[in-house]
Amino acid sequence: MKILKISILSLFLLSLSGLFAQRPVQREQVDSATTIFWLDANLSYQIPFGELYKTFKPNFNLGPGFTFKTASNWTTHVRFNYLFGSSIRCDIKDILGNMVNSNGDIIDGYGMKGTLGVEGRYWYIAAGGGKIIPVLPNKRNSGIWLSADIGYFVHKIHFTDNDHLIDQLDGDYKKGYDQRSAGLCLSQFIGFIHIGKVRVASFYGGIEIYEMWTTPTRNYNFVYGPTTNQKKFSALLGFKIGWIVPLYEQKKTQNLYYN
């Protein structure tokens, strides 16, 4: 009887080990880090600080960029951004001076109340680099993206006189009021980037900050007189999203096998 029990137990253990031995091998495809060159379109909403805050309210920021990512996840890029939609925070008289009457109205060439659009316009061209830090073992092209740029930043006040009736802002006269300034700009970005298996389903998003040191590019302002070369500090803080369109990739995938 004892021998029979031992025999039955042995057969059970043998059959159980056979089941484990015949379990199919599973395969997982890993998206390995690759060399990619892409075009992206990005959009930001930014809040101004410093000198810009005195004149402008928050703005939108739109532009294209070209990025080259190595197989070790280092990135280099160039980009151009156009900033718009920033309404004026300060008093319009601080911009146009005696063009504004005691009621806060602008008088056109016919002595009537003029209609004038006033907003901030900026542009920024830059180059920089960064690093993608993967957070998932099977998503080597995706992860936390850290990057920094150095570039040239220009900001000014933009006037829109659709009726062309305000003679004081006709042609180059606008330059005497637009307070155009330009200078060095640094920017930093931290966020998450996703490079999908379907590459056109790739995107990124995160926080970006600009720091700029600008000086006037006009010699004379009609409200304040001669300009100076004094550098003034400003900053922009915003949330940025981007859509990625790969233009070139050295495709490489890795298969992991496990029981």
C-alpha positions in Angstrom: 0.0 0.0 0.0 2.8 2.4 0.9 4.5 1.6 -2.4 1.2 2.3 -4.3 0.9 5.7 -2.7 4.5 6.6 -3.6 3.9 5.5 -7.2 0.8 7.6 -7.5 2.5 10.7 -6.0 5.5 10.2 -8.4 3.2 10.0 -11.5 1.3 13.2 -10.3 4.6 15.1 -9.9 5.9 13.9 -13.3 2.7 14.9 -15.1 2.7 18.3 -13.4 6.3 19.0 -14.4 5.4 18.0 -18.0 2.7 20.7 -18.0 5.1 23.3 -17.0 7.7 22.1 -19.5 5.2 22.4 -22.4 3.9 25.9 -21.5 4.4 28.1 -24.6 7.2 30.6 -24.6 5.9 34.1 -24.6 7.4 36.9 -26.6 7.3 40.6 -25.9 8.4 43.2 -28.5 10.4 46.0 -27.1 10.5 49.4 -28.8 14.3 49.9 -28.6 15.9 53.4 -28.6 16.5 54.5 -32.2 17.9 57.4 -34.1 15.0 59.6 -35.2 14.7 63.0 -37.0 11.4 64.7 -36.6 9.4 67.8 -37.3 7.0 69.0 -34.6 4.4 71.7 -34.3 4.0 73.1 -30.8 1.6 75.4 -28.9 2.0 77.1 -25.6 0.0 79.4 -23.3 2.4 81.7 -21.4 2.3 84.2 -18.5 4.7 87.1 -18.5 6.9 88.3 -15.7 9.4 91.2 -15.3 9.4 94.0 -17.9 6.9 92.2 -20.2 4.4 92.0 -17.3 4.2 95.8 -17.1 2.9 96.0 -20.6 1.4 92.7 -21.7 -1.1 90.1 -20.5 -0.7 86.3 -21.2 0.0 85.2 -24.8 -0.2 82.1 -27.1 3.0 80.7 -28.6 3.0 78.7 -31.8 5.8 77.3 -34.0 7.6 74.5 -35.7 10.8 72.7 -34.7 13.2 70.2 -36.0 14.7 67.6 -33.6 17.4 64.9 -34.1 17.4 62.1 -31.4 20.3 59.7 -31.1 20.0 56.0 -30.2 21.3 57.0 -26.7 18.3 59.4 -26.4 20.3 62.7 -26.6 18.4 65.4 -28.6 19.5 68.5 -30.6 17.0 70.9 -32.1 16.3 74.2 -33.8 13.0 76.0 -33.6 11.1 79.2 -34.5 8.2 80.5 -32.4 5.7 83.2 -33.0 4.0 84.7 -30.0 0.6 86.4 -30.3 -2.7 87.2 -28.7 -1.3 89.2 -25.8 -3.6 92.1 -24.9 -2.3 95.3 -23.3 -2.1 95.5 -19.5 -0.9 99.2 -19.2 -2.8 102.4 -20.0 -3.1 103.0 -23.7 -1.8 106.6 -23.0 1.5 105.1 -21.9 1.9 103.7 -25.4 0.4 106.4 -27.6 0.8 109.5 -25.4 -0.9 112.7 -26.8 -2.7 110.6 -29.4 -5.2 109.7 -26.7 -7.6 112.4 -25.5 -8.9 112.9 -22.0 -11.7 110.4 -22.6 -9.2 107.7 -23.5 -10.1 107.8 -27.2 -7.9 107.9 -30.2 -8.8 110.5 -32.8 -8.4 109.6 -36.5 -7.6 111.9 -39.4 -11.2 113.0 -39.7 -11.5 114.1 -36.1 -13.6 111.1 -35.2 -13.0 108.3 -32.6 -10.7 105.8 -34.2 -10.8 102.1 -34.0 -7.4 100.6 -33.2 -6.3 97.1 -32.2 -3.3 96.9 -29.9 -1.6 93.7 -28.8 1.8 92.2 -28.1 3.7 90.3 -30.8 6.9 88.4 -30.2 9.1 86.0 -32.1 11.9 83.7 -30.9 14.5 81.7 -32.8 16.7 79.2 -31.0 18.8 76.0 -30.9 19.5 73.6 -28.1 19.7 70.1 -26.8 18.3 67.7 -24.3 17.9 64.2 -23.0 15.1 61.7 -22.9 15.0 59.5 -19.8 12.9 56.3 -20.3 10.6 55.3 -17.5 9.2 52.1 -19.0 11.5 49.2 -20.0 9.7 48.5 -23.3 9.4 52.2 -24.3 13.0 53.2 -24.8 12.2 56.2 -27.1 9.7 57.7 -24.6 10.0 59.2 -21.1 10.9 62.4 -19.3 12.3 65.0 -21.7 14.7 67.7 -20.3 15.9 70.3 -22.8 17.5 73.8 -22.9 17.8 76.4 -25.6 19.7 79.6 -26.4 18.3 82.1 -28.9 17.2 85.5 -30.0 14.0 87.1 -28.7 12.1 90.1 -30.2 9.0 91.7 -28.7 7.0 94.8 -29.7 3.5 96.4 -29.7 1.5 95.6 -32.8 -1.1 98.1 -34.1 -4.0 97.1 -36.3 -5.7 100.1 -38.1 -8.0 98.3 -40.5 -9.6 101.5 -41.8 -6.2 103.2 -42.3 -7.6 106.4 -40.9 -5.1 107.1 -38.0 -2.4 109.1 -39.8 -0.1 109.0 -36.8 0.3 105.3 -37.2 0.7 105.2 -40.9 3.7 103.4 -42.4 7.0 103.8 -40.5 5.4 106.2 -38.0 4.3 103.0 -36.1 8.0 102.4 -35.3 8.0 105.5 -33.1 5.4 103.9 -30.8 5.9 100.1 -31.0 8.6 99.9 -28.2 10.4 97.1 -30.1 13.1 95.4 -28.1 15.3 92.4 -28.7 18.1 90.4 -27.1 19.4 87.1 -25.7 16.9 84.5 -24.5 17.4 81.2 -22.6 14.6 78.6 -22.3 14.2 75.4 -20.4 11.6 72.6 -20.8 10.7 69.6 -18.6 7.9 67.3 -19.6 7.0 63.9 -21.0 7.4 62.7 -24.6 5.7 59.7 -26.1 7.0 58.1 -29.3 4.3 55.7 -30.4 4.6 52.5 -32.4 2.6 54.3 -35.0 5.1 57.2 -35.1 2.7 59.9 -36.2 0.8 59.2 -33.0 3.7 60.8 -31.1 3.5 63.9 -28.9 5.0 65.7 -25.9 3.8 68.1 -23.2 5.3 69.9 -20.2 6.4 73.2 -18.6 8.6 75.7 -20.3 10.2 78.9 -19.1 11.9 81.7 -21.0 14.3 84.2 -19.6 15.3 87.2 -21.8 17.5 90.3 -21.5 16.4 92.9 -24.1 17.3 96.4 -25.2 15.3 98.8 -27.4 16.0 98.5 -31.2 14.5 101.9 -32.0 16.6 105.0 -31.4 13.6 107.2 -30.5 10.2 106.8 -29.0 7.6 109.5 -29.7 6.2 109.3 -26.1 9.4 108.9 -24.0 12.0 110.4 -26.3 15.5 108.9 -27.0 15.9 105.3 -26.0 18.8 103.8 -24.0 20.9 100.6 -24.2 19.9 99.4 -20.8 19.1 95.7 -20.7 15.8 94.8 -19.1 14.8 91.4 -17.8 11.6 89.5 -18.6 10.4 86.0 -18.3 7.6 83.8 -19.7 6.2 80.7 -17.9 3.8 78.4 -19.7 2.5 74.9 -20.5 3.6 73.5 -23.9 2.3 70.7 -26.1 3.6 69.4 -29.4 2.7 66.9 -32.1 5.6 65.0 -33.7 5.9 63.9 -37.3 9.0 61.6 -37.9 10.9 62.4 -41.1 13.6 59.7 -40.7 14.3 56.7 -38.5 16.7 53.9 -38.2 14.1 51.3 -37.2 15.2 48.7 -34.6 13.1 46.4 -32.4 14.2 43.8 -29.8 12.3 40.7 -28.9 12.3 39.5 -25.3 11.5 35.8 -24.7 10.4 34.4 -21.4 8.5 31.4 -20.0 
